[in-house]
Amino acid sequence: MKNFSPFGLSVPEIVLPRADIPLSQWAVIACDQYTQDREYWHQVREEVAGRPSTLSLILPEVYLADEDKSQRIATIRQTMQEYLAGNVFRPEFSGFVYLERTTEYGRVRKGLVAAVDLESYEWKPFSKALIRATEATIPDRIPPRMEIRRGAALELPHIMLLVNDKAGRLVDSCGDEIHAQNTAPLYQGDLMLGAGSIVGYPVEGTLLDGCYAALEQLAVENTSEDGDVFLFAVGDGNHSLATAKAVWDEYKADQLAAGKTPANLADCPLRYALVEIVNIYDSGLTFEPIHRVLFGCDSAALMDFCQDRLAGQLVDVDSSEQLASMVADSTNSFGFVFVDGEGKQQYRCLETSIRELAVSRLQPVLDDFLAEKRAGEIDYIHGTDEVFRLGSQPGAVAILLPPVAKDSFFSTIGSGGPLPRKSFSMGEASEKRFYLEARKI
């Protein structure tokens, strides 16, 4: 079998549920979705109805601040052991997994599930690693997530890596060959709550050889003039990957202090993390801005502050549809959704002339506003519907951001470092990666 270490990858042992377990109950959306919507997660619990499910193996972030978090984590660890000891899983499969995800919007996203070497990843700004963060990582968010990963028997990935592959050599060509060979799928089925469907195929043997050859070409194409190779960028799950690296670094330090050598730890399962690799040019991959919502702040003060700092002009807007259209058709306009002091729904558009990526200018302004006013909280929202829902609540101001272009994505990260936290999202909330495959750690 090929050694993929030159590309920061490894061929994992994949753990999948029994074929008779419906994916519509087993697979659950990424834990960092619907963080303000407990009703969604209540619906997930009802859909699962106590059957084997990845819901029992993850901690949705909507519950991360709850008082029973420690008990939830202990139950997750226990359930992992029970699933492994029982008959929930089929025998492990050694290889990559090529998948095609059809979303509720009819888009088809292609992906390649593999393991990344955490020694080849770095989230800190201006890294020259093979695998780099695309957005600013918040160090304070890592320790609570380390508590979840430490001692876990399994990992389930919602991390998505982007590869700069305009010719479609890696993921796309792998899929073409799989279909040409009429390869039987490893899994296939619908996803819960109307989120579409998914099918996954084994990537082994000559298919792995093809992936290796494609990566050799991509490494050459993504080498800068100074010799640095920027092969993968973290699209989704940056804090999860940073957490995996932190747990590995912690474990490695303890083992080295106890007398182990780096060679002893080369094959340690904690050194790797499962991810889905997606071509940034995949026609089924849409880049969506991650919108903002501020709670407990004065809407007029916030808009005036943003207008002043961004040298923009506020415009009254008649409807949510008009506001959504104005922002979607721009690269530098922001939409404000809020309820005024008389309880009436209001919409404003802040038009600016900024040339940088819009979120890179807005986020520091919001940070300054919250710091100067010493009041209010901020959250990051996926999907325009969620923005308008939250913006209809008294005391909340939801902010629509314009689209994110992907043409110069890798060059921007490579030259300027990570974008501000929560700058973009790949698709709508329901299109995010679902937990499905697992790996023993």
Salt bridges, closest charged atoms under 4 A:
ASP20 OD1 - ARG18 NE 2.75
ASP32 OD2 - HIS158 NE2 3.76
GLU46 OE2 - HIS42 NE2 3.16
GLU61 OE1 - ARG141 NH2 3.59
GLU61 OE2 - ARG145 NH2 3.28
ASP66 OD1 - ARG38 NH2 2.83
ASP68 OD1 - ARG72 NE 3.30
GLU92 OE1 - LYS440 NZ 3.50
GLU100 OE2 - HIS179 NE2 2.73
ASP117 OD1 - ARG271 NE 2.88
GLU119 OE2 - LYS252 NZ 2.70
GLU147 OE1 - LYS69 NZ 3.42
GLU155 OE1 - ARG149 NH1 2.98
GLU155 OE2 - ARG439 NE 2.81
ASP172 OD2 - LYS110 NZ 3.86
GLU221 OE2 - ARG169 NH1 2.25
ASP228 OD2 - LYS128 NZ 3.79
ASP236 OD2 - LYS432 NZ 2.79
ASP249 OD1 - LYS252 NZ 3.92
GLU250 OE1 - ARG150 NE 2.77
GLU276 OE2 - ARG109 NE 3.49
GLU276 OE1 - ARG433 NH1 2.65
ASP316 OD1 - ARG348 NE 2.93
GLU342 OE1 - LYS344 NZ 3.73
GLU356 OE1 - ARG361 NH1 3.32
ASP367 OD1 - ARG421 NH2 2.71
ASP368 OD2 - ARG309 NH1 3.04
GLU372 OE2 - ARG309 NH2 2.90
GLU386 OE2 - ARG389 NH2 2.79
GLU431 OE1 - ARG107 NH2 2.61
GLU437 OE1 - ARG433 NH2 2.12
